[in-house]
Amino acid sequence: LKQRLEARFGNHHHVGDIRGRGLFLGIEFVRDRTTKEPFDPAQKLNARIKSEGMARGLMCYPMPGTIDGRRGDHVVLAPPYIIDDSHVDEIVDKLGQAVDAAIAGLSA
């Protein structure tokens, strides 16, 4: 799962980090990848990603306050240990769609 997330999001302009162990992984989202500047907390990007994910049949755990308890957005993935490669592909695909839609919605 981590390898596929890194392939999909490793160069994404708004992904600051992908971290975790095994199937428990977090993806940090930033306004600017170079400076690691976070999104405005009022935008609630993590909650938007969760909502977009749920609309696509993906459950992820939105987590605000990555930086200081207030600023910073990340989502956590914790799929069951019985997933297979097709499920990993589905998770990464749906998360990609959710992230793209949530970020596009910030400027709408």
N, C-alpha and C positions, 0 to 999 in steps of 0.2 A: 504494500500500500504506500509506504513512504517513497519508494522509487517512482511509482506512478504519479504521486502528488508532486514530486520534484520535477518530473518530466513535464507535467501540465502547468505547474505554477512557479517553477524555478526561476524563470525570467519575467514573471508577471510584474508589471510596473507597481502594483499595489500590494505585493506580498513581501513582507519584511523578513519572515523566517518560517521554516517548517521544522517542527521539532517534536520529539517524543520517542517512545520505545514501543516496539512491537506494533500492535494495532491501536494503541492509545496515542493519538497524534494531534498536535495543535498547529494551526496556521494563523500567523499574525498578519494583520492587514495594516498598511500604512498609506498615508497620502502620497508620500514620496519615498521610493525605495532607497535612493542614495542617502538622504538625510535621516531617514526613519521617522520623519515627522508624522504624528498620528492624525487621524481624522478628527474632526470636531466631535466631542462626545454627544452633543445634541443631535447629531445625525443618526446615531444608534446603528452604525453599519452592521455590527454583529447580529442585532435583532433582525435587520433587513435580510441578511444572508440566511438566517434561520427560517424566516417566513418564506423566502423564495425557495429554499430547499424543501420545506414542507409541501409547498405547492407542486413540487416535482416528485414527491415521495421519498425525500431524503431527510433523515433526522440527524441534526448536528446540534451541538451544545454551544450556544452563544455566550461569550464571556467578555464583559467590558472591564476596563480598568487594568489592562495588561501592564501599563507603565507605572502608575502611581495609585491605583485604586479608583481612578476616575477616567484618565485618558488612556486610550489604546483599545484596540479591538482584536479579538481572535475568536476562532471557533475550534471546538474540539470534536474529533471523530473517535468513536469507540465502538466499532462494529463487533458483532459476535465472532468468537474464534472459529466458527464453522464456515466462514465465508470462503468462496473459491475465487478463481481469477475473474470469472464473469461478474461477480458481485463487486470486486475491486474496481473493475472498469466502469461499472454502473455508478458506484459512489463517486469516483473522480469526475465522470462526465456530468452527473447531476450537480455536483458541487461547483464545477466550472460554470455551468449555466446559471446557478444561483448567485455566484459571486459576480459574474458579468452583469446580470440583471440588477442586483442590489447596487452596484457601483454606478451603473447607468441611471438608476433611479435617483441618485443623489443630485444629479445635475438637472433633473427634469422639473 
